[in-house]
């Protein structure tokens, strides 16, 4: 019994670490700039170029330096290789503040938020400004340069 408990604790710790790791699949990284300056708290959506294809989609936010990373997650199906569009928006309140992620979706659905970035960068379909061919492994899209005019 004395040996059983330490072994059980070690095994439990290993399973916990293994269960919390990322999944397998492609990753997509990049930076969002507006007129040459990083865009913090932008919403970056990646979805299939052809909406009839079931390649997966993902939504992330940029950090303070405009960087974003779409990483595989063990609890979600990964992106599949294929052609995607990247849509960029920044949802803000009337006072210009960005709501925290838990509130953002509810406020967006209620219509109280507005997109602070030009609409063209969040347009779906053939009007999409950014496309990427996602391949297995790491995919760096570089800098997505948005223009205010």
C-alpha positions as CSV (number, residue, x, y, z in Angstrom):
1,X,0.0,0.0,0.0
2,X,2.9,2.4,0.8
3,X,4.2,2.0,-2.8
4,X,0.7,2.1,-4.4
5,X,-0.1,5.7,-3.3
6,X,3.0,7.4,-4.7
7,X,2.7,5.5,-8.0
8,X,-0.9,6.5,-8.2
9,X,0.0,10.2,-7.6
10,X,2.7,10.1,-10.3
11,X,0.4,8.4,-12.8
12,X,-2.4,10.9,-12.1
13,X,0.0,13.8,-12.6
14,X,1.2,12.3,-15.9
15,X,-2.4,11.9,-17.1
16,X,-3.3,15.4,-16.1
17,X,-0.4,16.9,-18.0
18,X,-1.1,14.8,-21.0
19,X,-4.7,15.7,-21.0
20,X,-4.1,19.4,-20.8
21,X,-1.8,19.6,-23.8
22,X,-2.6,20.9,-27.2
23,X,-4.1,18.8,-30.0
24,X,-2.6,17.9,-33.3
25,X,-3.2,19.8,-36.5
26,X,-2.1,22.9,-38.3
27,X,-1.5,26.2,-36.5
28,X,-1.8,29.7,-38.0
29,X,0.0,32.8,-36.7
30,X,0.2,36.4,-37.8
31,X,0.0,40.0,-36.9
32,X,-2.8,42.5,-37.6
33,X,-1.8,46.2,-38.3
34,X,-4.0,49.2,-39.1
35,X,-2.2,51.9,-41.0
36,X,1.1,50.4,-39.8
37,X,0.2,50.2,-36.1
38,X,-0.7,47.0,-34.3
39,X,-4.3,46.3,-33.6
40,X,-5.0,45.0,-30.0
41,X,-8.1,43.0,-29.3
42,X,-9.1,42.4,-32.9
43,X,-11.2,39.4,-33.6
44,X,-9.5,37.1,-36.2
45,X,-11.8,34.5,-37.8
46,X,-10.5,31.8,-40.1
47,X,-13.1,29.8,-42.1
48,X,-13.1,27.8,-45.3
49,X,-13.0,29.9,-48.5
50,X,-15.6,27.6,-49.9
51,X,-18.4,27.4,-47.3
52,X,-19.5,24.0,-48.5
53,X,-16.2,22.5,-47.4
54,X,-16.0,21.2,-43.8
55,X,-12.4,22.3,-43.0
56,X,-13.1,23.7,-39.6
57,X,-13.0,27.3,-38.4
58,X,-11.6,29.2,-35.4
59,X,-11.9,32.7,-33.8
60,X,-9.2,34.3,-31.7
61,X,-8.2,37.7,-30.4
62,X,-5.0,39.6,-31.1
63,X,-2.8,40.5,-28.2
64,X,-1.5,44.1,-27.4
65,X,1.1,43.8,-30.2
66,X,-1.5,42.7,-32.8
67,X,-0.2,39.1,-32.8
68,X,-2.6,36.1,-33.0
69,X,-2.2,32.4,-32.9
70,X,-4.7,29.7,-33.9
71,X,-3.4,26.6,-32.3
72,X,-4.8,23.1,-32.3
73,X,-6.7,22.2,-29.1
74,X,-7.2,18.7,-27.7
75,X,-10.9,19.3,-27.1
76,X,-11.7,20.6,-30.5
77,X,-11.4,19.3,-34.1
78,X,-8.3,20.9,-35.7
79,X,-8.3,22.9,-38.9
80,X,-7.9,20.7,-42.0
81,X,-5.4,21.6,-44.7
82,X,-7.1,23.8,-47.4
83,X,-8.0,27.3,-48.6
84,X,-9.3,29.7,-45.9
85,X,-10.4,33.3,-45.6
86,X,-9.2,35.4,-42.7
87,X,-11.7,38.0,-41.5
88,X,-10.7,40.8,-39.1
89,X,-12.9,43.0,-37.0
90,X,-12.7,44.9,-33.7
91,X,-15.9,45.0,-31.7
92,X,-16.2,48.1,-29.4
93,X,-18.8,49.7,-27.3
94,X,-20.1,53.3,-28.0
95,X,-17.3,54.6,-25.7
96,X,-14.7,52.8,-27.7
97,X,-13.9,50.2,-25.1
98,X,-13.6,46.5,-25.9
99,X,-15.7,44.2,-23.8
100,X,-14.1,41.2,-22.3
101,X,-14.5,37.9,-24.2
102,X,-17.3,36.5,-22.0
103,X,-19.4,39.7,-22.6
104,X,-18.4,40.4,-26.2
105,X,-20.6,37.7,-27.8
106,X,-23.7,38.7,-25.9
107,X,-23.2,42.4,-26.6
108,X,-22.5,41.7,-30.3
109,X,-25.7,39.6,-30.6
110,X,-27.7,42.4,-28.9
111,X,-26.4,44.9,-31.4
112,X,-24.7,47.2,-28.9
113,X,-21.2,46.8,-30.4
114,X,-19.8,48.3,-33.6
115,X,-16.9,47.2,-35.7
116,X,-14.1,49.8,-35.4
117,X,-12.3,48.5,-38.5
118,X,-13.3,49.0,-42.1
119,X,-16.1,46.6,-43.1
120,X,-14.1,45.3,-46.1
121,X,-11.9,43.3,-43.8
122,X,-14.8,41.3,-42.3
123,X,-16.6,40.7,-45.5
124,X,-17.1,37.0,-46.3
125,X,-17.1,35.2,-49.6
126,X,-15.4,36.5,-52.8
127,X,-14.9,39.9,-51.2
128,X,-12.5,38.6,-48.5
129,X,-9.3,40.6,-48.4
130,X,-7.1,37.9,-46.9
131,X,-6.9,34.2,-47.9
132,X,-4.4,31.5,-46.8
133,X,-3.7,28.0,-47.9
134,X,-3.3,26.1,-44.6
135,X,-0.9,23.3,-44.8
136,X,0.0,20.7,-42.1
137,X,2.3,22.2,-39.5
138,X,3.0,25.8,-38.8
139,X,1.5,28.5,-41.1
140,X,2.7,32.0,-40.6
141,X,0.6,34.5,-42.6
142,X,2.9,37.4,-41.8
143,X,1.3,40.8,-41.3
144,X,-2.2,41.5,-42.3
145,X,-2.0,45.2,-43.3
146,X,-5.3,46.9,-42.9
147,X,-5.9,50.5,-44.2
148,X,-8.4,52.9,-42.7
149,X,-9.0,54.5,-46.1
